[in-house]
Amino acid sequence: MDVLCLLRAHALICFLALVLHRILRLKLKRAESEFSPTRALAELRGIQRHSVTLGTVVHEGLSTIAPQQKALYEQLKFTLPS
């Protein structure tokens, strides 16, 4: 890959991140949430999905979703992970 291609890819990723950040900010504002996009992402980052394969058996689990995380999902009208 040449440098110009890498620069274009980097610029595209930065642009997409900016668009997603602004969409999240708009959704939070419409929901009259006290969260900023940065704080909302930090709060939701605590939700983790785990998958462990032992032989041919797969065990999956989800961390406990805190009430504040659940409230954020509801404000943003997102489906809770299961």
N, C-alpha and C positions, 0 to 999 in steps of 0.2 A: 504494500500500500504506500502510496506517496503521501507527503505531508499535507497537500491540499485536500485530499480525500479525508484524512483524519481531522483536519480543521473543520471541514463541512459537517462531518458526523458530530463533532463536539458542539458546534453551533446549533445543530438540529436538536440535540439532547437538551441543551440549555434553553432553547426556545420552547420545547415541549414542557419542560419543568416550570417555566414561567406561566404558560397557559394553564397548566393544572393547578398551580398555586393561586392564580386569579379566580379560577372556577371555584376552588374550595373557599376562597375568601368571600365570593358572592353568595355561595350557598350558606355559609355561616352567618353572613349579614342578613340574608332573607329570613333565616330561622331565628334572628335576634339572639344569637348565641354570644356568650361572654368570651368565647375562645377566639384566639387569633389562629390563622392557619398553622403557624409554627407550633403553638401550644397544643392545638388539636392533634397534629401529627405526633408530637411527643407523647401525648396521652394514649393515642391508639397504637403506638409502637410497642406498648407493653403486651398486646395480644399476640400470642404465639401459637402456631400449629406445629405439632410434633408428629413425626412418622418414624417408626422403628420396624425394621424387617428382621425377623428371626427365622432363618431358614426360608420357608415359603409362606410364613404367617406375617401379616402386616398389622401392626398395632398403631392406631392413630389417636391423637388427643388434642385438646384445645385448652389453653390456659383459661383460668376463670376470668370472666368479663366483669370488671368493676362497674358499679352503678353509674359512675361518671362516664365511662366508656360507652355503656349502653345508651345513656342519654344523648351522647354525641351521635351515635348511629341513628337514633330516632330523629334528632334535629336535622341531620343531613339526608334523611329518608333513604338510608342504606339498609340492606338486609344484614341482620346479624350473622356472623359466621357460625357454622354448626359443626 
